[in-house]
């Protein structure tokens, strides 16, 4: 990376944490300048305006989230073990991999009415995440790990929507307990579709 590229990456990484903790509306350019200790001129030599910075931060946060999920789902093991690893990854919402909680959910809520481009990016990321889970479940059915009665798409949606919703509740009530109960319940439901010996 060139010096300019390193500086831009530093700005994006620093801004990503601030945006995720304070939101798009709550984050000002002064917050980013204070955290990076850069001048406004330097910042705007890398980004056209705040909107350009916001969109690039959104891309970075969604990329980090997707990469984290894919890393878990690409772990060795059966399809059921991979799904269980994903659920275990969700178990501790008070210790998120990115400060401020789940960026996908944070951006989904904030962009719903006033950030149509970010909303589209979030929508694409959620669809991709659901598809990853669906593909694993369908592969499990093909490999005879799960009964054909398992509706892979519906169960993938249930897992994703339930864990995202539980993340908000857990962070609001300052406890991991509801998520841990949810994860246990989802695992038990998936086990009910497991074929003997799998």
C-alpha positions as CSV (number, residue, x, y, z in Angstrom):
1,X,0.0,0.0,0.0
2,X,1.1,3.5,-0.7
3,X,1.2,6.1,2.1
4,X,-2.0,7.6,0.8
5,X,-3.7,4.2,0.7
6,X,-2.6,3.5,4.3
7,X,-3.8,6.9,5.5
8,X,-7.2,6.3,3.8
9,X,-7.5,2.8,5.4
10,X,-6.6,4.3,8.8
11,X,-9.4,6.9,8.4
12,X,-11.9,4.2,7.4
13,X,-11.0,1.9,10.2
14,X,-11.1,4.6,12.8
15,X,-14.3,6.1,11.4
16,X,-16.0,2.7,11.2
17,X,-15.8,2.2,15.0
18,X,-17.2,5.7,15.6
19,X,-20.0,5.3,13.1
20,X,-20.9,1.9,14.6
21,X,-21.0,3.3,18.1
22,X,-22.6,6.7,17.5
23,X,-24.5,6.1,14.2
24,X,-24.4,8.1,11.0
25,X,-26.4,11.0,12.3
26,X,-24.5,11.1,15.5
27,X,-21.1,11.1,14.0
28,X,-19.6,14.4,12.9
29,X,-16.5,15.1,10.9
30,X,-15.0,16.7,14.0
31,X,-15.4,13.3,15.8
32,X,-13.3,11.6,13.0
33,X,-10.7,14.4,12.9
34,X,-10.3,14.2,16.7
35,X,-9.9,10.4,16.6
36,X,-7.5,10.4,13.6
37,X,-5.6,13.6,14.6
38,X,-5.7,14.6,10.9
39,X,-6.7,17.9,9.3
40,X,-9.9,18.5,7.5
41,X,-7.9,19.0,4.3
42,X,-6.2,15.7,4.7
43,X,-9.5,13.9,5.2
44,X,-11.1,15.5,2.2
45,X,-8.1,14.6,0.0
46,X,-9.3,11.0,0.4
47,X,-13.1,11.5,0.4
48,X,-15.3,13.8,-1.7
49,X,-17.6,14.7,1.3
50,X,-19.1,13.2,4.4
51,X,-21.6,11.2,2.3
52,X,-18.7,9.6,0.4
53,X,-17.0,8.7,3.7
54,X,-20.2,7.3,5.1
55,X,-20.8,5.0,2.1
56,X,-17.2,3.7,2.2
57,X,-17.5,3.2,6.0
58,X,-20.7,1.2,5.4
59,X,-18.9,-0.9,2.8
60,X,-16.1,-1.6,5.3
61,X,-18.4,-2.5,8.2
62,X,-20.5,-4.8,6.0
63,X,-17.4,-6.4,4.6
64,X,-16.0,-7.1,8.1
65,X,-19.4,-8.6,9.2
66,X,-19.6,-10.8,6.1
67,X,-16.0,-11.9,6.5
68,X,-16.5,-12.8,10.1
69,X,-19.6,-14.9,9.3
70,X,-17.9,-16.6,6.4
71,X,-14.9,-17.5,8.5
72,X,-17.1,-19.2,11.0
73,X,-19.2,-21.0,8.3
74,X,-16.0,-22.1,6.5
75,X,-14.7,-23.9,9.6
76,X,-14.1,-27.6,9.2
77,X,-16.8,-30.1,10.1
78,X,-20.3,-31.2,9.0
79,X,-22.9,-28.8,7.9
80,X,-24.6,-29.1,11.3
81,X,-21.3,-28.3,13.0
82,X,-20.9,-25.3,10.8
83,X,-24.4,-24.0,11.7
84,X,-23.7,-24.7,15.4
85,X,-20.5,-22.7,15.1
86,X,-22.4,-19.8,13.6
87,X,-24.9,-19.9,16.4
88,X,-22.1,-20.1,19.0
89,X,-20.6,-17.0,17.3
90,X,-23.8,-15.2,18.1
91,X,-24.0,-16.2,21.7
92,X,-22.3,-13.2,23.4
93,X,-23.8,-10.0,21.9
94,X,-22.3,-8.0,24.8
95,X,-18.9,-8.9,23.4
96,X,-19.3,-8.0,19.8
97,X,-16.3,-8.4,17.4
98,X,-16.8,-4.7,16.4
99,X,-17.4,-2.1,19.1
100,X,-21.0,-0.8,19.1
101,X,-22.8,-4.1,18.3
102,X,-23.9,-5.6,15.0
103,X,-23.1,-3.1,12.2
104,X,-25.7,-4.7,9.9
105,X,-28.5,-4.2,12.4
106,X,-27.3,-0.7,13.4
107,X,-27.2,0.4,9.8
108,X,-30.5,-1.2,8.9
109,X,-32.3,0.7,11.6
110,X,-30.7,4.0,10.9
111,X,-30.8,3.9,7.1
112,X,-34.4,2.8,6.9
113,X,-35.8,6.3,6.2
114,X,-32.9,8.6,5.4
115,X,-30.0,6.6,3.8
116,X,-31.4,4.8,0.7
117,X,-28.0,3.8,-0.6
118,X,-26.9,2.4,2.7
119,X,-30.2,0.7,3.1
120,X,-29.7,-1.1,-0.3
121,X,-26.2,-2.2,0.8
122,X,-27.6,-3.6,4.1
123,X,-30.3,-5.4,2.2
124,X,-27.8,-7.0,-0.1
125,X,-25.7,-8.1,2.8
126,X,-28.6,-9.6,4.7
127,X,-29.8,-11.5,1.6
128,X,-26.2,-12.8,1.1
129,X,-26.0,-13.9,4.8
130,X,-29.3,-15.7,4.6
131,X,-28.2,-17.4,1.3
132,X,-25.0,-18.6,3.0
133,X,-27.0,-20.2,5.8
134,X,-29.6,-21.6,3.3
135,X,-26.8,-23.2,1.2
136,X,-25.3,-24.9,4.2
137,X,-28.6,-26.4,5.3
138,X,-29.4,-27.5,1.7
139,X,-26.0,-29.1,1.5
140,X,-26.7,-30.9,4.8
141,X,-29.9,-32.2,3.3
142,X,-28.1,-33.4,0.2
143,X,-25.5,-35.1,2.4
144,X,-28.2,-36.8,4.4
145,X,-27.3,-35.0,7.6
146,X,-30.8,-33.5,7.7
147,X,-34.2,-34.8,6.9
148,X,-35.7,-33.6,3.6
149,X,-38.6,-32.1,5.6
150,X,-36.2,-29.3,6.8
151,X,-37.2,-26.0,5.0
152,X,-33.6,-24.7,4.5
153,X,-34.7,-21.2,3.4
154,X,-37.2,-20.7,6.2
155,X,-34.9,-22.0,8.9
156,X,-32.0,-19.8,7.6
157,X,-34.4,-16.8,7.8
158,X,-35.5,-17.8,11.3
159,X,-31.9,-18.1,12.5
160,X,-30.8,-14.8,11.0
161,X,-33.8,-12.7,12.1
162,X,-33.9,-14.3,15.6
163,X,-30.3,-13.7,16.3
164,X,-30.3,-10.2,15.0
165,X,-33.4,-9.4,17.1
166,X,-32.0,-11.0,20.2
167,X,-28.8,-9.0,19.8
168,X,-30.8,-5.8,20.2
169,X,-32.7,-7.1,23.2
170,X,-29.6,-8.4,24.9
171,X,-27.7,-5.2,24.4
172,X,-30.6,-3.1,25.6
173,X,-31.1,-5.2,28.7
174,X,-27.3,-5.7,29.2
175,X,-27.4,-9.5,29.4
176,X,-26.4,-12.4,27.1
177,X,-28.9,-14.8,28.7
178,X,-31.8,-14.4,26.2
179,X,-29.4,-15.0,23.3
180,X,-28.0,-18.1,24.9
181,X,-31.5,-19.5,25.4
182,X,-32.3,-18.7,21.8
183,X,-29.2,-20.4,20.5
184,X,-30.0,-23.5,22.6
185,X,-33.6,-23.6,21.2
186,X,-32.4,-23.2,17.6
187,X,-29.9,-26.0,18.0
188,X,-32.5,-28.3,19.5
189,X,-34.9,-27.5,16.6
190,X,-32.2,-28.3,14.1
191,X,-31.3,-31.5,16.0
192,X,-34.9,-32.6,15.4
193,X,-34.2,-32.6,11.7
194,X,-30.9,-34.6,12.1
195,X,-30.8,-38.1,10.7
196,X,-29.6,-40.9,12.9
197,X,-25.8,-41.1,13.1
198,X,-25.3,-37.6,11.9
